[in-house]
Amino acid sequence: MRTDEIIEHLAAMPPRAPDVAAVPPIERVAMVTRMGRGLRQWKRETLADFAQVSLSTVERVERADLGDDHHRPEHL
C-alpha cells in the first residue's frame, strides 16, 4: 500500500474498545514503522540490520503487506 492508502484505511477504522487487548492493524504497524525509521533517519537496510530481519521483511511491513492469508493473526 502507498502511504496515502494506509492513512485513509486507518482513518476509516472504527475505534477499538478501550479495555480490550487486540493485535494492532497492520496499517498501524506500517505507519509507526515508517515514522520511527524516518525520525531516526535510518535507511530500510539499517532497520533490517538492527531488527535482525531481511530487507524484504522491512519493505513488506512498511507496505502493510502480510502476504498469504494464513499468516494473518485471526488465522493463528
N, C-alpha and C positions, 0 to 999 in steps of 0.2 A: 504494500500500500504506500501511496505517497503521503507526505506529511499532512497535507490538507485533508486527505481522505481519513486519516487517523483522527485528526481533530474533529471532523464532522461526526464520525462514528462515536467518539467519546461524548460529544455534546448531546447526541441523541439518546444516550443510555439513560434508563430510569435510575433514580437514586437508589442506593442499596440500603437495606435496613441497618441502622447504626450499631446494633449489638449482635450482629450475625457475622461470624467469620466466613470469609469467602476467598476463593482464588481470584486475584485481580484479573481483569480482562486483558488479553494480550495487547490490545491497543494502548492500554495504560502503561504496561511494561515497556512497549516500544517507545512511547513518548518520554518516559522517565530515563530510559537508557540513552536515547539521543540527547536529551537535555543535559544529563550528567556528563556524558562524554564531551559535549560542547563546552560546558562550564570549565572542565579540566583542560580543554583544548587538546584532547587526545585524538589521535587517528584511530580508525577502527582496528588497525593492527595492534596498537598499543593496548586497547581494551581487551582484545583477544588474548594477548600475551599475559596481561595482568590476571584475567579471569581463567586462564589456562583452558581456553576453548579455541576452536578453529575460527578463522576469519569468516568463513561462510556462516557459522552459527551466529556471530555478532550481526552480520548482514541480515539474516533471516529474522532475528529478534527485532531489529530496527525497522523492518518492513512489516512487522506484525504477521509473519508467516509461520504458522505452526506445522506446515507440511501435511502429512497424512492425518485423517480424522482420528485414527486410533491413538495418536499422541495427545489429543485434547484431554484436559483434566476430567471432563464429565464421562469419558470413556475408561478412565483408570479405575 
